[in-house]
């Protein structure tokens, strides 16, 4: 977890998610790259727009891009003030999904903020980043003010491949945690794991990585309601929830599954997700 990508919807007013990314980089002696996307004028224009309007849109786009590029010193100062020493600032003249997918190719983790006020912080926008970026994502609520990494972590466990992938990606954080709780709900039986003998045991997997865990059994399926998972995580004294992120169907990754959407709607602690 040494190359951390922090998405910045706006410039200058750096959110809690960027501060968290900086603290992660400081803890793991890593590098933080802030990324801001400036879609080209062709994305917001129509074929029947006049040349004059196109020229005006191009001027506005160039001005916004120049302002974003000029915000690099502010971003670097903000991140360094929170302990990170290696910082970079990237402005992409590209649509956000494509920009994140490309930049994610050389990063270990994407950190994004979940806000109520901005379009980029909506449930659908954040969910799209989680499902489409192609790398693990840490979603940080705007209200989060923690100054340290999690001491307690909870893992939403239902036996799915997505939950296994999320746990594997979160191992660096899980090793640092003082206590880890498995929130065990109704088990899925994915076809890809149906014939494994013995079946995958999460507690044994964690123990093999030097991580002691306790198990809390949920009274309802672990993927039924995000509020249930977040409440159970707080009961386990967790500061972060780890879970697989699910699309509504395998044919349409951009439609969020019920648990993913519900957790993002009720989020009140950092949530580590992997699709």
C-alpha positions as CSV (number, residue, x, y, z in Angstrom):
1,X,0.0,0.0,0.0
2,X,2.7,2.4,-1.1
3,X,1.1,4.2,-4.1
4,X,-2.1,5.9,-3.0
5,X,-4.4,7.8,-5.4
6,X,-6.6,10.5,-3.8
7,X,-9.5,11.8,-5.9
8,X,-10.2,15.5,-5.6
9,X,-13.5,16.7,-7.0
10,X,-12.7,20.3,-6.2
11,X,-9.5,22.2,-5.8
12,X,-8.2,24.2,-2.9
13,X,-10.7,23.0,-0.3
14,X,-9.1,19.6,0.4
15,X,-11.6,17.1,2.0
16,X,-11.2,14.6,4.8
17,X,-10.5,11.9,2.3
18,X,-7.3,13.6,1.2
19,X,-6.2,14.0,4.9
20,X,-6.8,10.3,5.4
21,X,-4.8,9.4,2.3
22,X,-1.9,11.5,3.6
23,X,-2.0,9.7,7.0
24,X,-2.0,6.4,5.2
25,X,1.0,7.4,3.1
26,X,2.8,8.6,6.2
27,X,2.2,5.3,8.0
28,X,3.3,3.1,5.1
29,X,6.1,5.4,3.9
30,X,4.1,5.7,0.7
31,X,3.3,8.3,-1.9
32,X,0.1,10.3,-2.4
33,X,-1.0,11.4,-5.8
34,X,-3.9,13.7,-6.0
35,X,-5.9,13.5,-9.1
36,X,-8.4,16.0,-10.6
37,X,-10.3,15.4,-13.8
38,X,-11.1,18.1,-16.3
39,X,-13.3,16.6,-19.0
40,X,-12.6,18.0,-22.5
41,X,-15.1,20.3,-24.1
42,X,-16.3,17.6,-26.5
43,X,-17.8,15.7,-23.5
44,X,-20.2,18.6,-22.6
45,X,-20.9,19.8,-26.2
46,X,-23.4,18.7,-28.8
47,X,-22.8,18.2,-32.5
48,X,-25.1,21.1,-33.4
49,X,-23.3,23.6,-31.2
50,X,-22.0,26.7,-33.1
51,X,-18.3,27.2,-33.6
52,X,-18.5,30.3,-31.4
53,X,-20.0,28.2,-28.5
54,X,-17.4,25.5,-29.0
55,X,-14.6,28.1,-28.8
56,X,-16.1,29.6,-25.6
57,X,-16.4,26.1,-24.0
58,X,-12.8,25.4,-25.0
59,X,-11.6,28.7,-23.3
60,X,-13.5,27.9,-20.1
61,X,-12.1,24.3,-20.1
62,X,-8.5,25.6,-20.5
63,X,-9.0,28.2,-17.7
64,X,-10.3,25.5,-15.4
65,X,-7.5,23.2,-16.3
66,X,-4.9,26.0,-15.7
67,X,-6.4,26.7,-12.3
68,X,-6.3,23.0,-11.4
69,X,-2.6,22.7,-12.4
70,X,-1.8,25.8,-10.4
71,X,-3.3,24.3,-7.2
72,X,-0.4,21.8,-6.9
73,X,1.5,23.7,-4.2
74,X,-1.7,24.0,-2.1
75,X,-2.3,20.2,-2.4
76,X,1.3,19.4,-1.6
77,X,1.4,21.6,1.5
78,X,-1.8,20.1,2.8
79,X,-0.6,16.6,2.4
80,X,2.9,17.2,3.8
81,X,1.4,18.9,6.9
82,X,-0.2,15.5,7.7
83,X,3.0,13.6,7.6
84,X,3.4,12.4,4.0
85,X,6.7,13.3,2.4
86,X,6.2,12.0,-1.2
87,X,3.5,13.9,-3.0
88,X,2.4,14.4,-6.6
89,X,-0.5,16.3,-8.2
90,X,-2.1,15.1,-11.5
91,X,-4.6,16.9,-13.7
92,X,-6.2,14.7,-16.3
93,X,-8.0,16.1,-19.4
94,X,-10.3,13.1,-19.5
95,X,-13.6,11.9,-18.2
96,X,-13.4,10.8,-14.6
97,X,-14.0,7.0,-15.0
98,X,-11.3,6.7,-17.7
99,X,-8.9,9.0,-15.7
100,X,-9.2,6.9,-12.6
101,X,-8.9,3.6,-14.4
102,X,-5.7,4.7,-16.1
103,X,-4.2,6.2,-13.0
104,X,-5.3,3.2,-11.0
105,X,-3.1,1.0,-13.1
106,X,0.0,2.2,-11.2
107,X,-1.6,2.7,-7.7
108,X,-2.4,0.3,-4.9
109,X,-5.4,2.1,-3.4
110,X,-7.9,4.8,-4.4
111,X,-9.2,7.1,-1.6
112,X,-12.5,8.9,-2.3
113,X,-14.8,11.1,-0.2
114,X,-18.5,10.5,0.4
115,X,-20.2,13.9,0.7
116,X,-23.8,15.0,0.7
117,X,-23.4,18.3,-1.1
118,X,-21.4,17.6,-4.3
119,X,-22.3,15.5,-7.3
120,X,-19.0,13.6,-7.1
121,X,-19.8,12.6,-3.6
122,X,-23.2,11.1,-4.3
123,X,-23.9,7.4,-3.7
124,X,-24.0,6.7,-7.4
125,X,-20.8,8.6,-8.2
126,X,-18.8,7.0,-5.4
127,X,-20.2,3.6,-6.2
128,X,-19.2,4.1,-9.8
129,X,-15.7,4.8,-8.8
130,X,-15.6,1.8,-6.5
131,X,-16.9,-0.6,-9.1
132,X,-15.1,0.9,-12.1
133,X,-11.6,2.0,-10.9
134,X,-10.2,-1.5,-11.0
135,X,-8.3,-1.3,-7.7
136,X,-9.2,-1.3,-3.9
137,X,-11.1,1.8,-2.7
138,X,-11.3,3.5,0.6
139,X,-14.4,5.6,1.0
140,X,-14.1,8.3,3.7
141,X,-17.2,10.1,5.0
142,X,-17.0,13.9,5.0
143,X,-17.6,14.0,8.7
144,X,-14.6,11.8,9.5
145,X,-12.1,13.6,11.7
146,X,-9.9,10.8,12.9
147,X,-6.2,11.7,13.1
148,X,-4.9,8.1,13.2
149,X,-5.3,4.8,11.4
150,X,-7.9,2.3,12.6
151,X,-7.1,0.4,15.8
152,X,-10.1,-1.9,15.3
153,X,-11.3,-3.3,12.0
154,X,-14.3,-5.3,11.0
155,X,-14.7,-7.5,8.0
156,X,-18.1,-8.1,6.4
157,X,-18.0,-11.8,5.6
158,X,-20.4,-13.9,3.5
159,X,-18.0,-16.3,1.8
160,X,-18.1,-14.5,-1.5
161,X,-15.1,-14.0,-3.8
162,X,-15.6,-10.2,-3.5
163,X,-15.2,-10.4,0.3
164,X,-12.1,-12.5,-0.1
165,X,-10.6,-10.0,-2.5
166,X,-11.4,-7.1,-0.2
167,X,-9.8,-8.9,2.8
168,X,-6.7,-9.7,0.8
169,X,-6.3,-6.1,-0.4
170,X,-6.7,-4.8,3.2
171,X,-4.0,-7.0,4.7
172,X,-1.5,-4.2,5.3
173,X,-4.1,-2.3,7.4
174,X,-5.4,-5.5,9.1
175,X,-1.8,-6.3,10.3
176,X,-1.6,-2.9,11.9
177,X,-4.9,-3.1,13.7
178,X,-5.0,-4.0,17.4
179,X,-8.2,-6.1,17.0
180,X,-10.1,-7.6,14.0
181,X,-13.7,-8.8,14.1
182,X,-15.3,-11.0,11.4
183,X,-18.9,-10.0,10.9
184,X,-20.3,-13.3,9.7
185,X,-23.7,-13.4,8.0
186,X,-25.4,-15.7,5.6
187,X,-22.9,-17.6,3.5
188,X,-22.9,-17.5,-0.2
189,X,-21.9,-20.5,-2.3
190,X,-20.1,-19.0,-5.4
191,X,-19.7,-21.5,-8.2
192,X,-16.0,-20.7,-8.4
193,X,-15.5,-22.0,-4.8
194,X,-18.2,-24.7,-4.6
195,X,-15.8,-27.6,-5.0
196,X,-12.9,-26.4,-2.8
197,X,-12.1,-28.8,0.0
198,X,-11.7,-27.8,2.7
199,X,-13.8,-24.6,2.1
200,X,-12.1,-21.2,2.5
201,X,-11.9,-20.3,6.1
202,X,-11.4,-16.6,6.7
203,X,-10.2,-16.8,10.3
204,X,-7.5,-19.4,9.3
205,X,-6.4,-17.2,6.4
206,X,-6.0,-14.2,8.7
207,X,-4.1,-16.4,11.3
208,X,-1.7,-17.5,8.5
209,X,-0.9,-13.8,8.0
210,X,-0.3,-13.3,11.7
211,X,-3.7,-11.6,12.4
212,X,-5.8,-12.8,15.3
213,X,-9.5,-12.3,14.8
214,X,-12.8,-12.8,16.7
215,X,-16.1,-13.6,15.0
216,X,-19.5,-11.9,15.6
217,X,-22.5,-13.7,14.1
218,X,-25.1,-11.4,12.6
219,X,-28.8,-12.0,13.2
220,X,-29.6,-11.1,9.6
221,X,-27.7,-11.9,6.3
222,X,-24.5,-9.8,6.1
223,X,-25.4,-8.4,2.7
224,X,-29.0,-7.4,3.5
225,X,-28.6,-3.9,5.0
226,X,-25.6,-1.6,5.2
227,X,-26.9,-0.1,8.4
228,X,-26.7,-3.5,10.0
229,X,-23.1,-3.9,9.0
230,X,-22.1,-0.4,10.2
231,X,-23.9,-0.9,13.5
232,X,-22.2,-4.3,14.0
233,X,-18.8,-2.7,13.2
234,X,-19.4,-0.1,15.9
235,X,-20.4,-2.8,18.4
236,X,-17.1,-4.5,17.6
237,X,-15.3,-1.1,18.3
238,X,-14.1,-1.0,14.8
239,X,-12.8,2.2,13.1
240,X,-13.0,0.8,9.6
241,X,-15.2,-1.7,7.8
242,X,-13.8,-4.0,5.1
243,X,-16.3,-5.4,2.6
244,X,-16.6,-6.7,-1.0
245,X,-18.4,-4.3,-3.4
246,X,-21.1,-5.8,-5.5
247,X,-22.7,-4.7,-8.7
248,X,-26.4,-5.3,-9.1
249,X,-25.6,-7.9,-11.8
250,X,-22.4,-9.2,-13.4
251,X,-23.6,-7.7,-16.7
252,X,-24.0,-4.2,-15.3
253,X,-21.2,-3.3,-12.8
254,X,-22.5,0.3,-12.7
255,X,-25.7,-0.7,-10.9
256,X,-24.9,-1.0,-7.2
257,X,-25.9,-4.1,-5.3
258,X,-28.1,-3.6,-2.2
259,X,-25.4,-3.9,0.5
260,X,-23.0,-1.6,-1.3
261,X,-25.5,1.1,-1.9
262,X,-26.9,0.8,1.7
263,X,-23.4,1.1,3.2
264,X,-22.6,4.1,1.1
265,X,-25.9,5.7,2.1
266,X,-25.3,5.2,5.8
267,X,-21.5,5.5,5.9
268,X,-20.2,7.0,9.2
269,X,-16.7,5.4,9.2
270,X,-14.1,4.7,6.5
271,X,-15.1,1.7,4.4
272,X,-12.5,-0.4,2.5
273,X,-14.1,-1.9,-0.6
274,X,-12.9,-4.2,-3.4
275,X,-15.0,-5.2,-6.3
